[in-house]
Amino acid sequence: MPLTQMLHSLSHFAAGLVPSARPTRSLEIALADEADAFARAALGRWATEDGAIVIELRPDGRYNKAKQTIAAWHHGRYEVDRSQLYFESDSGHVAKGEMRRGVLSIGEMQFRRARISPELSIQP
């Protein structure tokens, strides 16, 4: 028996001994769960250190932004891509944010988890 035929037969035999590859479905589910974890971590109310700006990230992909000094509300939508957040206001302005170690950075502003403040209750 030539060497190439013997190696070919041996490879078929070894292929039968090795368990088949993992199904890709479980990996897809794990990735979806991981993405959901990032989105869940972003949900809630965020405020600047001085409390002048409050942002509420809602589960439906919408956000509300309030400033203490101005009686105006800004609304828009946001998307989470791992630690990156992309914002688009209803008026067309866009911004990119990043969440690291419990701090949400949007441009030069730093936001931390906020407690509910009665003077800035977010309107639905």
C-alpha positions as CSV (number, residue, x, y, z in Angstrom):
1,M,0.0,0.0,0.0
2,P,1.5,3.3,-1.0
3,L,2.2,5.9,1.7
4,T,-0.4,8.4,0.4
5,Q,-3.2,5.9,0.4
6,M,-2.3,4.8,3.9
7,L,-2.3,8.4,5.2
8,H,-5.6,9.1,3.5
9,S,-7.2,6.0,5.1
10,L,-5.7,7.0,8.5
11,S,-7.1,10.5,8.2
12,H,-10.7,9.1,7.6
13,F,-10.3,6.8,10.6
14,A,-9.1,9.7,12.8
15,A,-12.0,11.9,11.6
16,G,-14.4,9.4,12.9
17,L,-12.8,9.5,16.4
18,V,-12.8,13.2,16.8
19,P,-16.1,14.7,18.0
20,S,-17.8,17.0,15.6
21,A,-17.4,20.7,15.9
22,R,-19.6,22.7,18.2
23,P,-22.8,24.0,16.7
24,T,-22.6,27.6,15.9
25,R,-26.1,28.3,17.3
26,S,-24.8,28.4,20.9
27,L,-22.1,30.9,19.9
28,E,-24.7,33.2,18.3
29,I,-26.9,33.1,21.4
30,A,-23.9,33.9,23.6
31,L,-23.1,36.9,21.4
32,A,-26.7,38.1,21.5
33,D,-26.8,37.8,25.3
34,E,-23.5,39.7,25.6
35,A,-24.8,42.5,23.5
36,D,-28.0,42.6,25.6
37,A,-25.8,42.9,28.7
38,F,-24.2,46.1,27.4
39,A,-27.6,47.6,26.5
40,R,-29.0,46.7,29.9
41,A,-25.9,48.4,31.6
42,A,-26.6,51.6,29.7
43,L,-30.3,51.8,30.7
44,G,-31.4,54.3,33.4
45,R,-30.7,57.8,34.5
46,W,-27.3,59.5,34.1
47,A,-26.3,62.9,35.4
48,T,-23.3,65.2,35.2
49,E,-21.3,65.7,38.5
50,D,-23.1,69.0,39.2
51,G,-26.5,67.6,38.2
52,A,-26.9,70.3,35.5
53,I,-27.7,67.8,32.7
54,V,-29.7,64.6,33.1
55,I,-30.1,61.9,30.5
56,E,-32.6,59.0,30.8
57,L,-31.9,56.0,28.5
58,R,-35.1,54.1,28.1
59,P,-35.4,50.4,27.1
60,D,-37.2,51.2,23.9
61,G,-34.1,52.9,22.4
62,R,-35.2,56.4,23.1
63,Y,-33.6,59.0,25.4
64,N,-34.7,62.2,27.2
65,K,-32.3,64.9,28.1
66,A,-33.0,67.7,30.5
67,K,-30.9,70.8,31.5
68,Q,-31.5,72.5,34.8
69,T,-30.9,76.0,33.4
70,I,-33.2,75.6,30.4
71,A,-36.8,74.5,30.6
72,A,-36.4,72.6,27.3
73,W,-36.4,68.9,26.8
74,H,-34.4,67.1,24.1
75,H,-35.5,63.8,22.9
76,G,-34.1,61.3,20.4
77,R,-33.0,57.7,19.9
78,Y,-29.9,55.9,20.8
79,E,-28.1,52.6,19.9
80,V,-25.6,50.6,21.9
81,D,-22.7,48.8,20.3
82,R,-20.8,47.1,23.1
83,S,-19.3,50.1,25.1
84,Q,-20.1,52.6,22.3
85,L,-23.4,54.6,22.3
86,Y,-24.7,56.5,19.3
87,F,-27.2,59.3,19.9
88,E,-29.4,61.0,17.3
89,S,-31.8,63.8,18.5
90,D,-35.2,64.3,16.9
91,S,-33.8,67.5,15.5
92,G,-31.0,65.7,13.7
93,H,-28.0,66.3,15.9
94,V,-25.7,63.3,16.4
95,A,-23.3,62.4,19.2
96,K,-21.1,59.4,20.1
97,G,-20.7,58.3,23.7
98,E,-18.6,55.7,25.5
99,M,-19.3,53.8,28.7
100,R,-16.3,52.8,30.8
101,R,-16.2,51.7,34.4
102,G,-19.6,53.2,35.3
103,V,-18.9,56.5,33.5
104,L,-20.8,57.6,30.4
105,S,-18.7,60.0,28.4
106,I,-20.4,62.0,25.6
107,G,-18.0,64.5,24.1
108,E,-16.3,66.2,27.0
109,M,-19.2,65.6,29.4
110,Q,-19.0,62.9,32.0
111,F,-22.2,61.3,33.3
112,R,-22.6,58.9,36.3
113,R,-25.7,57.0,37.5
114,A,-28.2,59.5,38.9
115,R,-30.7,59.4,41.7
116,I,-34.2,60.6,40.9
117,S,-34.4,64.3,41.4
118,P,-37.9,65.8,41.8
119,E,-37.0,69.1,40.1
120,L,-35.8,67.2,37.0
121,S,-38.4,64.4,36.7
122,I,-38.2,63.1,33.1
123,Q,-41.5,63.5,31.2
124,P,-42.7,60.4,29.2
